[in-house]
Amino acid sequence: MATDDIVYRIPVHSHVKKYLASKCEITPFKVTTHNEYGTVLFLSLDRKAEITPEKRLFYNDSMQIRIPKWYVDQEGPHIKNKNIELFNVTIERLMMAELKTMLDMGNHRKGDIKRIIDQFRERYGIFDTELEYHNLRRQYCRKRVQEKKINKIKNIYPGLGLIKTAV
């Protein structure tokens, strides 16, 4: 570890920690712009990051992160709760995007969705108690319905161009 880094422990969801551990293989996790996950953490620490939680989230794990000393000197020694939440939410969105890609590639015969979700969770060592199969399946089905509606609108009104959607 570089001597100009400061180590913090931040609360995270256990599935976020497992996902990052599999993707990055570095502990403590380094805030850096040299990899996409470090960049996500770096941007999440930005004081201008705004997120309004719909409900109080419970974090069941924590992870160590290394922050460059120059950043702490410039921004202060405290990490705001909204920035920790933004980091967790952003990594969860990346996870869901990866899972959606895997599911979209399947041909959706009976049982395929369950098999693919189970493979995804097994790849990252995520248990059903951390991310339940039924919740993941519902999220995926909602996203598919949303995309079908958007595609239908684009086909009816091709002149609209890109339609922005919430991620």
Secondary structure by P-SEA (a helix, b strand, c coil): ccccbbbbbbbbcaaaaaaaaaaccccccccccccaaaaaaaaaacccbbbbbcccccccbbbbbbbbaaaaaaccccccaaaaaaaaaaaaaaaaaaaaaaaaacccccaaaaaaaaaaaaaaccccccccaaaaaaaaaaaaaaaaaaaaaaaaccccccccccc
